[in-house]
Amino acid sequence: METYRYLLLSLIISILFSCKQETSLNYSLPETDKITAVKIINDSIKIEGDLGSFTVDKKIVAETDNIRLITFKFSSKIPSELSPITIKFNFPSIDINGYWNPKISMDKVNYYYSGLTSKASKNAPIISFYNNSLNNRITIALSDALNQSEIISYLKEEDVFFYPEIKLFQEKMPKTKFYEITLRIDTRSVPYYESISDVADWWSNLPDYSPMSIPNEAKRPMYSTWYSYHQNITVPEIIEECRIAKSLGCGAVIVDDGWQTKDGNRGYAYTGDWNPDRIPDMKGFVDAVHNEGMQFLLWYSLPFMGEKAKKHSQFEGKYLRHWESQGTYVLDPRYPEVRNFIVNTYIEALKNWNLDGFKLDFIGWFTATKDTKLTKEKGRDYASVNKATDALMTEITKKLTSLKPDILIEFRQPYIGPLMRKYGNMFRAVDAPNNAVANRVETTNLRIMAKNTAVHSDMFIWRSEESTEKAALQILNILYSVPQLSVRLKEIPEKHIEMIQFWFDYWNTNRNVLIDGKFIPSNPGANYPILTAVNNNHQITTLYEDIVVRHNESIEQLDIINAKASKKIVLALKKEYNVKLIINDCTGKTIIEQDTRLPEGIQELEVPESGIIKIKFKQQLPII
């Protein structure tokens, strides 16, 4: 009877599930929509605004039947400032159900008006509209991911058309004689995430956008000190945490803010000297972590020079702005001595302390203000802040990889665009402490566009009073990214440790599926209620809501993870199979392990909260 308490096999479709959402998990291309592709008349793509001394040449190239590249070349006989302009066109709202863009904390359902601002250090210039089948209707992207652009697309009530507006040069740029940008429009009927992934491929093949190599160590779970210790770091405590984290399957520790100052009041007033005031023997600290079998990454805030930093006066007059509430100035990368200081800071740290990587934070603050004078003068060798930032980051990457080819460099949302893949090999979700759903949404957004760049979760935390099943949700919501753990391991209950051990062992064992396999996200407008990855006929599906899972006949092993409140899992089979079933709870305890027969049709299974069922399909039974 114990078996039947946990495993209910039924051929009757429960009324409870008859009204549930059903999602096909076939990882081959879906059937082509019968709705025709969105039509855009080439002549309707126009530029509005004051061109001044510039002329514009528009060239349209068809990459395939339903992909167009429209290149705009701005030319002037004399160096001139590009004034704000808008590229406009329109298309009918036919079979459009939602939209996706890389912006976090957005309403992905209400497409009446959507706006996205992007540049090198913020988001990416892309928006994708999809239908009820989650197939692409139109994906719009820009080639220039360095300079600021804005993509707005609103629905007009009078004719039910979308009117995209691509705003350029809203942020001041230095005078120039030439500027070129390409607009890519994809109206193919493919899954929305594939159209976005294809844009990422297009970007990576553009000149100067080649992504950084991805070391294997970038795709191993890590321990972060931020949520667990914040600025109150002590060497003995972190070494002990590393010892436990290593036993759980972590490969590295990220030592966050606090190592460089004894000030524990948050803020950045004492940041910028980069002397390990709190940890005088940094080399000894790194060696001790290495002795535990862990790699060591160190946090730096790229642009900040605090008001109370000793080197503050050294860069007087070479700041972009002052961040008063945080007590810091923002360095101006257009000065060669500023770039040299930043680059040499990391080179010296790498050489002197034998670091394995860097967490480079706040790059988004390298941006011009309305008062920034965009000229080469007074010691500046760049007029553009964006180009100077690109030069800085390119030099950092080049110098560090020359010293350590497998160096790890982490950035976090929202600086996750195609140009950032050139500088870093780890993209992390933005801060979402103890918010499992936000972490899932943010990591999924990153996975859709990041290609092979390692996508990391935000550091997850929970209180020790939390039930083991609820604590496990912090991990289950980010399974398709690299976990970053940030709880005080020596203070949480033993059951929590067992849970982490089980799920980290599972993640490390199945990394080739979860991270390197084909990733299949579901509906962005519903916060991705089901996620799937497939590799070598092994499928891993995680359910966050009650949704029917449909078996694809090519799948030989199907793992279904129950990350929702109910224990019911519904599986649809097209044929009858002999299978091996294994059901584990969230700590890895085996509830059921048996060979059985699953008939054709709907199977209602019972899996513990935050548990997993593994189904190995032995063979299809003969039809009698």
Secondary structure, DSSP 4 states (H G I P E B T S, - for coil): -HHHHH----SS--HHHHTSEEE----SPPPPPSSPPPP--GGG-EEEE--TT-EEEEEEEEEETTEEEEEEEEEEEEEEPPPPEEEE--EE--S--EEE-S-SS--SS-TTEEEEEEBTTB--SEEEEE-TTSBEEEEEEES--SS-EEEEEEEETTTTEEEEEEEES-S----EEEEEEEEEEE---SBHHHHHHHHHHHHHTSTT-PPPP--GGGGS-EEESHHHHTT---HHHHHHHHHHHHHHT--EEEE-TTTT-S--SSSSTT-SS---SS-S-HHHHHHHHHHTT-EEEEEEETTEEETT-TTGGGGTT-EEEEEGGGTEEEE-TTSHHHHHHHHHHHHHHHHHH---EEEEE-GGG----TT---SS-TT-S-S-HHHHHHHHHHHHHHHHHHH-TT-EEEEETT--STTHHHH-SEEEPPP-TT-HHHHHHHHHHHHHHHTTSEEEPPPB---TTS-HHHHHHHHHTTTTSB-EE-S-TTTS-HHHHHHHHHHHHHHHHTHHHHTTSEEE---GGGT-SEEEEEETTEEEEEESS-EEEE--TT-SEEEEEE-SSS-EEEEEESS-EEEEEEEE-TT--EEEEEEEEE-SEEEEEE--TT-EEEEEEEEEPPP-
